[in-house]
Amino acid sequence: MTATTPLELDRVRRLIGGPELDWLVQRVRRRMEREEPLTGTLTLAQPTDLQRRAAERLLGRRPSARPTGATLAVRLDAVDAILRTSGASPDGLAAAVTALTGPVTPRRATREAEDLAWAHAHAPLDGLPAPLAAWAERVRTEGRLRRLARSPDAARTLAEQSAHALAALPADPPVSLPTFAARALGSAHALDDGTPTATLILSGVRALTGHSDGSGAAWRRAAWAAAGLLRDEVSSTVLTLGLRGNPALDWYADQGEPAILTLRQLAAPAVAIAAPALAYVCENPAVLTAAADARDPAAPPLICVQGQPSAAALALLRHLAGRGTRLRYHGDFDWGGLRIATALRTHVPWEPWRYTAADYRAAAPHATLPLSGTPADSPWDPELAVEIGRFGVRVEEEAVLDSLLDDVTVG
């Protein structure tokens, strides 16, 4: 295309550049963006009298007697021919519209450039180890970055911050959430509730720890704590029975009474807790309560994680496992129970405690609670997950309480 001279541009403006024909120019531009041919007829419903007269002048038509509001039709081939033969735009309608409105980028090229920019924005999340790799793919396919960040540049920064923070988790030993945010992200408030950074990283934390779905301040506190990030050091606790090592724990053990330990107590430089050869771990407080009612003081200790293990529970179990204690775990026979057990297994080694496919098969015929939720795996005994799916019933710990008490109430 040859360059349009100022005189030619003035003529283009006189022909089609007025406000009365702006509808025509904008529709032609949209066709150019979609890479559609500039042929055929454009129609305008309910045109004003000025719009109709402008089109008639352009096309050399006599003034119409049609009433204002009747549909106006303009053939693009005719407009193109007028622009060429008049010399206003020797290269036709497309060149004229470009001169009036600026360069036209095809939408396909725009989409390709945008897709490339968003792919670049997600790049910092690529290559994360499992289970974060699956989480990163969900972030991409579900469009989470697009919802949290308004532009690819902002999304890239968010992805970089999230990947950097998640690579440092879980925090061991646990640390306060503001302290971690300042250290990993440069601001103590970077992980305040409701910020895009906190929203995305907390999503990754759930994938990393297996923490359950939920909402509310208490749930967020527990979800952060599962990765070792604490709102405070005293709200995270663990319920125990029979632990020894200091006068307070020894007294509780002698009395056969449960003891609650806070993370603050467990995070002390020298934790005064003896590491027994064997300790049992359960999911639900009802098991520990029943054990306390019938306990022999010489029986092995029992620790209750109360659902998703708290930071305090993880700190205690790591302390014991690191000093040679053999941990045996039991949880609910349902999908949620398998997820909790699997998540715990990523933090500390444990052996199944009456928590195998054979144990489930023995209990399932007496169960009446229907199974619900998304299926989960049981890496310690793959057949267990298969059997739970086959029977389709839940078996809670309380339903097999008698057999569990046989192990934790006798010395």
Buried (B, 14 or more C-beta within 10 A) or exposed (E): EEEBEEEBBEBBBEBBBBEBBBBBBEBBBEBBBEEEEBEEEBEBEEBEEEBBBBBBBBEEEEEEEEEEEEEBEBEBEBBBEBBBEBEBBBBBBBBBBBBBBEEBEEBEEEEEEEEEBBEBBBEBBEEBEEBBEEBBBEBBEEEBBBEBBEEBEBBBBBBBBBBEBBEEBBBEEBBBBBEBBBEBBEEBEBBEEEBBBBBBBBBBBBBBBBBBEEEEEEBBBBBBBBBBBBBEBEBBBBBBBBBBBEEEBEEBBEEBEBBEBBBBBBBEEEBEBBBBEBBBBBBBBBBBEBBBEEBEEEBBBBBBBBBBBBBBBBBBBBBBBEEEBBBBBBBBBBBBBBBBBBBBBEBBEBEBBBBBBEBBBBBBEEBEEEBEEEEBBBEBBEBBBBBBEEBEBBBBBEBBBEEBBEBBBEE
